[in-house]
Amino acid sequence: MKLDGEIIHSARDEFGLLQVVDNKVTRKLFFDSPIEQSCIFLNAPMTLNFEYQERIVELVVKAAATHKPKHDFRVLMLGMGGGSMAQHLYHAVPNLQMTVVELRQIVIDAAYQFFQMPNEPEIDVIQDDAIAFMAENEHQYDGIIVDIFDANGLPSNLSNADFQRNLWRNLNSAGLLIFNLWNEESPTGEGKPTLETAEVLDYWQQAHSQSRLNQYNVRTSNNLILTIQR
């Protein structure tokens, strides 16, 4: 796999290869695939590189603005990548208390070592499988972000109905659930949802048709953002 830049870090675990690649402008994270998992600008690390990240951060900041100011705004993020969104939310949301669940320890290590992930008490990073974590978790959150991809895209087990029900169970009465989903590649930019994305969309449209569901097609990539407002 040819990557544009110098490999400054490489690690492997049971799930595959992880590489951090620098060029003159950016630092990128890859998982056994040319698809960028995370990216920062070396001279402007607080600038989000992806439109889907900007949209998710905007949605969470907007939700937090309506929250009671004297109370913690509790966010659960499933999937870490380089930690760019966690870093932005840490600086943008007052009274933030964030839990980040990431399956791979080598991803957590890379986020702290190479992508300026904040090492702060307001951010609790847990190495665990998201599905197992949600099945056992009993905490309630004001916002839940599902942003998990592997080398091939959205993992198929994330469309499981039990996982969706556990997400809903752990969302506060006025909470916001956000999915970063994926459309098929299309030369016209009008790709259909992948099988996994379609299953997630169908579940929420069928099971929670009375909730406020919104979809945001990302113009610059194949990402599709789904939000469910409880």
N, C-alpha and C positions, 0 to 999 in steps of 0.2 A: 504494500500500500504506500503510494507516494504522497508525502505531505509537504505543503508549502512552508518550509522553514527548517529550523534546527531542533531536533529532539533533545530537550534539556532534562527530561525525566521520563522513565519508563518503568512500569511495574505490572505484575501479572498476578491474578488470583484465580480461583476456581471458575470465575465467570468470564475470564478472558484478559485481554491486554488493555492497559491504560497508558496513554502517552500525552505528555505536555510538550507543545511545539511553539517555539518563538520564531517570529520574523522581525523585521525592522519596526513594525507597527503594532502587532498583536501578540497575545499569548493565548493558545487554544488548547482545549481538552478533547481528546478523542478516545473512543472505545472500539477498538478493532474494526473501524469503519471510517470512511472519509467524512461522515456526518459530524459536524461540530457539536459537541455536547456543552461546551461553554467557551466564552471568548471575552477577553478584556483588552482594552487599548493600553499599551504600556505607558503612554504619556498622559492618559486620562482614565485611570482604572474605575472611576465612579460613573463613567458613561456606559449605559446599557447598550449592548451591541445588537440585540435582537428586538424586533417590533413586538413579538409576543410577550417578552419580558416587560416591556414598557406598559403594555395593556394590563397585565396581571398586577403589576405594582400600582398602577393608577386605580384599579378596581379596589384593591385592599386599602389604599390610602383614603379613598372616598368612603369606604365602609367604616374605617376607623374614625373619620371626621364626625360621624353621626353617633359615635359611642360616648357614653358618659365619661367625661374627662378625668375624673378621679379614680376610675377603675382601670385595671390592666386590660389591654386589648390582646387577647390570647389567639395566637395563630399557630396552626399545625401545617408544616410543609413536608410532604412526602416526596422524596427525591431531592438531591442536593446539587449535583453537578459541581461547578466551581464556586457556588455560593453567592453568585452575583445578586440574585433577588433578595436573599436573606440579608446581604450587606445593605442594599438600598432600603429595605423595609426597616432595618435597625436604625438608620439615620432619619427616615422620613416619618415614622409613626411614633408619637409620644406614648409612653406607658406600654410599650410593646413587650410582651412575653412570648417568645417563639420556641417551639419545639421542632427540630428538623430530624426526620428519620431517613437514614440512608443505608442501603443494603451492604455496600462495599466499604470496608475500612480503608482501602487504598484510595478511594474517591475522597473520603473525609480527610485523609492525610494530605492529598494533593491540594484540596481547597484551602486548607490552612497554610500550607507551605508555599504555594505558587499563585493563589488567586485572592489573597488578602481577605479571607473569611474572618470576620471579627471574632476574636476569642473573648467573649464578654458573658457575664452571668445571665444576661437577659436572653441569651440564645443557648438552648440545651440541645446538643447534638447527640442522637442515639443511633448506634449501629444495630439495625434490625431489619427484618423483612416487613415491608409496609402492610401486607395482608395479615401476617401474624400479629403485628402491633395493633392494628385496628380491631382484630377479633378479641383482643384482651384488654384494650384500653378502656378506661372508665371516665376520662376527663372530658370536659365540654370545651369547645372552642368557638370563638367569634368568627374565625375564618379558617377554612381548610383548603390548601392548595395541593392538587395532585399533579405532579410534574415529573413523571418517571418514564424514561426511555432507555432501551438497551441498544445494541449495535444495529438492530433491525427495525427499530421504531417502538411503538407502544406495546409493552408486553401483553400477551393474550390474557393472562390471569387477572389483569386489572379490570376486565369487563365482566367479571364474575358478579352475579347478583348479590351474593352474601357480602362481598366487599363493599358494594354500593350501599347496602342497608347499614353496615357498620359505620360508614362515613356519616350517614344521616343521623344515626343514633348519637354520634359524638359532636353534633353541631348544635350550638345554642339556639334558642327559640327565634332569634332574629339574625342568625348567622348566615354567612355567605360561603358557598362551596364553589371552588373554581377548578376546572379541569383544563390542562393543556393536552389537546388531542391532535390527531394527525390525519391529513387528507392524502390521497394517493398522488403520486407525481403526475403532473399534467403540463404539457407545453403551453397550454392556453391559460394556466393558472386557475382552472375550474375543476380540479380533481374531486372525485367523489370521496366520501369518508372511507377509510380502511375498514376492514371487517370489525376490528376491535373498537374503533371509534363509533361505527354504526351501532354496535351492541350497547355501548354506553349511552348514546343518544336515545336509543329506543327505550332503554330501561327508565330513564328519567322522564321521557315524554309519556310513557305509559303509567308509571308508578306515582308520579308527582305532577300530574297535569295541572293541578290547582296552584302549584308553586310558580314563582316568577322565574321562568327559564329564558335565558338569552344566549345567542350564539354570535361570536365575533370571528369573521374570516380575516386572517392575517394576510395583508396584501403582498408582503415581501417573502413569504415562505409558505409551506404547506401546513402550518399550524392552524388549528381551530380551537378557539377558546369557548368553553361552555361554562355558564354560571347558573347556579340555582340559589335563589334567595329564599330562605326559610320564612 
